[in-house]
Amino acid sequence: MNVNIHESWENVLVDEFNKPYFKDLFAFVEQEYADYKCFPPKNQIFSAFNHCHFDDVKIVIIGQDPYHGIDQANGLCFSVNDGISHPPSLINVFKEINSDLDLQYPESGNLERWAKQGVLLLNATFTVRAHQAGSHQKKGWETFTNAVIKTISDEKRGVVFLLWGGFAKQKVKLVDEIKHQIFTSGHPSPLSANRGYWFGNRHFSKTNLYLTEKGYDPIKW
């Protein structure tokens, strides 16, 4: 299977692609897609990079697993394809945006519109077997994701990292907190959000304020 990734990322990640773990990971993914129904579709595995090029990254949002239901996952964390019902976590993301910025709740849960503005929507695990959450964890994707985060931290400056929930917060150790801005909160999943750990974090207005102060265009959330 070819690594279908934009050249801006290929240039900074080429060493990672040549490491033994990545070759083993891709052999595993190739076999899984041959033997089982897996998500996202093969041509969307690297969508996060193809919709948000390396030079354009302003914000990094870290998810965990792709959605494992039919037609949901499109390679962007928290995002679903047009016409698909919004999962609970995404509903709570949109509710917070509505509360924070007084923006209307959107019809589509497809977050390509964010990615094209410089929001890297990065899942820690890029693939999953249908209806089996976590089935592709600990096969090498997490090592790759960590390398991506560290590369962004090392090579860029002034990126906003939005770390939602315990899993994402673990990535703080990969980010240079002097060069970049980090905002943390609970996860938008109902379990966390309904206990008061998500709503009111105002990450979307805080991010736009930071970008504006740095001379960048704010995100149209």
N, C-alpha and C positions, 0 to 999 in steps of 0.2 A: 504494500500500500504506500502510495506517495504521500509525502507531507505537503498537503495543499495549503500553503501559508504564504502570506504576502512577503515580498522580497525585503521590506524594511525590517521585518522580524527575522527572516532567514539570515540576514547579515549579522544580527547580534546573537542569534541562538545556534549558529551552525556548529559550534563545538559541542553543544548539548545533543544535537541530533546524531553525532558520531560516537557518542558514548555507548558502551555495552548495554547499560540498563535501558536506554531508549530503544535500541534495536530489539531487545527482548520484549519490551512493552509493545512495540508495534507488531511483533510476531504474535503476541497474545491477542491484541485487538483484531488483527486480521483473521485469526482463527475463530474468535467469538462472533464476528460479523458473518462468517461463513456458516457457523453451526447454529446460531440463535438470532432472533430478532433483537437488535440493539439500537440504542438511540444515543445521540442524534443521528440522522442519516450521514453516511460516510463523508459526503461532500460538505457537511456542516460541522465536522468535528473541530475545525480550527476557525470557526466563524468569528470568534471574539477578536482574533488577530486580523482577519480579512476585512472586518468592518471598522476597525480602529487601528490605524497604522502606528508603528512605534513612535515616529516623530510627532504624532498628534495626541499622544496620551496625556490627559490632564488629570484623570481620576481613575482609581482602581477600586472596583467592588469585587469582593471575594465570596463566592458561593461554595457549596460543598460537592453535591452530585447533580448531574442533569436530571430533569424530570424523567420518570420511567413509564409514563402512560403514553398511549397511542397519540402521535402527532403533536405532542407537547414540546419536546426539547428542540431548540434550534441552534445550540452551540453557544448561547449567551446566558450567563447565570441569571436566575429569576425570571427570564423572558420565556414567553410562549408564542407560538405562531398565531398569525391573524386568525380570528374566528374561533379560537380555543378559549374555553372558560378559564378565568383567572384563578390560579391556585391561591390558597389562603395567605401565604407569605407575600405574594405579589399584591393581593388586595390590600394588605396592611401597609405595604410600601406606598401604594397610591393614596391611601387614606392619610398617611403622614404628609405626603406632598400637598394634598388638598388642604390640610390643616396649616401647614407651614407656609405655603406660598399662595394659598387661596386659588389654586388651579382646579379646573373641572376634572372630575374622575374620567380617565380616558376609556374609549371603547376598546381599543386594541392593547393587548398585553405584550406586543412585540416591541422589544427595547432596542431594535436596530437604530431607531431615531436617536437614542442616547449614544450608542457606539459611534455613530458617524460624527458626533460632536466631540469625541475624545474621551469617552467613558469606556474603559476596558472592563468588560463583564466576564470575569475569570472564574470558572469553576475549578476547584482543586482536583477533581476527577473529571475527565473530559467525556467519558463514555460510560454506558450502563446497559445491562441486559434488561430487556422489557420486563416490567412488573417485578423486578428484583433490586430494590434499593441497595446501593453500596456494593453491588456485585463486581465492580471493577476497581474497587479500592485496593490499595496496597499492592498494586501491580507495576507501579512506576510513575503514574501520573502525578502523584504528590511531589515526587522528587523534581519532576519537570516544572510544575507550578512554582515551587520554591525558587528554582533557578530563574524563572521569569520575573518573579517579584524582586529578587536580589539584583537582577540585571537592570530593571527599571530604577531601583534605588541607586545603584552605582552610576548609571549612565545618564540619568536625568536629574532635574532639580525642580522643586516646587510642585510636585505631584501630590494630590490629595488621595489618601488611602482611607476608604470607608470600611471599617472592620466591624461587622455585625455578628454578634454571638461569640461563644467561647472558641469555636473552631477557628474563625477568622482572626480573632484576637491573638491567637498563637503566632500569627505571621508577623507580629510587630517586631520580633527580633531580627527579621530580615530587612527592615527598613531603617534607613538613616534618619532619625527623628530631627536632626538639625537641618537637613536639606529639604525635608518634606513635611507636610501637614497630615496628621493622623487624627481621625475622629472615630471613637468607639461607642458602641451601645449594645443593648440586647439584640437578639435576632428578631426579625419581623414575623416569625412563625406565631400562630395564636397562643401557644403555650407560654412563650416569653412575653409577647406583646400584651396579653391580657393580664399579666402580672406586673405591668408597669415598667417593663425594661426597654420598650421600643418607642411607644407614642410620646411625642414631645421632644425627641432628640434634636429636631430642627437641623438635621444634617444637610438638607438640600439648600436652605438659605445660608447656612454657615459656609458651605462649599462655594456657593456663588459669590459670597462676600470675599472669601479668600482669593478666588480667581480674579475678581474685579480689582482687588488691591494689588495683585501681581501684574495687572495690565492685560489679562486674558478676557475673552468674551465669556460671560456666564453661560451655564447650561440651560437650555430650554427643556425643563423637566416635563 
